[in-house]
Amino acid sequence: MAVPKHKTSKSKRDKRRTHQKIEALNLSKCSQCGEAKPGHTVCPECGYYNGREVIKQKEV
């Protein structure tokens, strides 16, 4: 079984983890209602995707 010969320094460990960060979602504007939504998803507010209604929303 492989066992490290020397302790990995905090600097070396942190350099390895630089790509494991959480990034904010890129939000786009819904063409139907103007609300912010994640790209390539149905708008949670109006239920439209790509100019057509995909999910029927209940009237309040």
Sequence and secondary structure as in RCSB ss.txt:
>XXXX:A:sequence
MAVPKHKTSKSKRDKRRTHQKIEALNLSKCSQCGEAKPGHTVCPECGYYNGREVIKQKEV
>XXXX:A:secstr
    SS   HHHHHHHTTT       EEE TTT  EEETTS  TTT EETTEE S     
